[in-house]
Amino acid sequence: MKRLFAAVCVVLGCATSGALSQAYPPNEAGVTMGHWHLNSRDIEANKKILVAMGGTAIKPGAFEIVRFPGVAVFLHQAPGTPPNQGGTVGTVVNHVGFIVPNTQEAMTKWKAAGVPIEPGAPGRLDQAFVTTPDGLRIEILEDKTQTVPIRHHHIHYYVAESEIPKIQAWYAKHFGAKPGMRGQFQAADIPGANLSFAKSDSPTITTRGRVLDHIGFDVKNLAEFMKNLEAQGVKIERPFQPNPNGGGLGFVSDPWGTMIELNERPVPL
């Protein structure tokens, strides 16, 4: 009953912070937004920024995590991982995004808390950007009808213009993302995230080894899901591994260099 209430609250915008941390119900393919996985040079600095923006810091196991409605942000990789080789700009995932009810009010509050926030495009009061010291770029957009202080909104991919229809179709085929538009951008939606696709005038590189090393989706029946992906030619970076407490994880990559962790979680974060 608690999990059902949590899922309903995410959709309806309930004010209970614990409920808001639960994942959105999965789509017909069994997929929902899961996490961003950072390789932070300064875990505490990143945690401070994300908590000031409205996240909740937790440590359910080995990882420091900051939760937001719709996404969990893992702040570091496993011990022994080399430091990141740069920020998100220049990779296939140029930035990620949140939605707030009032961008200008959020900017004022966050600046006072030491968040490195920048204004948006000229004349746009509904847009701002946060760039962490190690280069994670986060776009802030506004929805005045939103009833929660902040929630996950989008992952913004930059690829060659000719690749945009292909990447949109790839996520639709393999993850059940619903194709559409987000303003001027071709896009595809999974529960909890809009995947937006923009033209890059220069080549972009893999996310692997950068501050946003990979993104993560939560998936039902993951072992079977990954078998189907492999049969369809998707590159398996790490085969399905069961977890002792049930569920499991695996890694794949898209053809444009995005590392994607897939998790089946018996107990949501």
Secondary structure, DSSP 8 states (H G I E B T S, - for coil): -HHHHHHHHHHHT-S-HHHHTS-----TTSEEEEEEEE--S-HHHHHHHHHHTT-EEE-SSSS-EEEETTEEEE---STT-------STTBSEEEEEEEES-HHHHHHHHHHTT--EEE-STT-TT-EEEE-TT--EEEEEE-TT--SS-EEEEEEEEE-GGGHHHHHHHHHHHH--EEEEETTEEEEEETTEEEEEEE-SS--B-STTSSEEEEEEEESSHHHHHHHHHHTT-EEEEEEEE-TTS-EEEEEE-TTS-EEEEEE-SS--
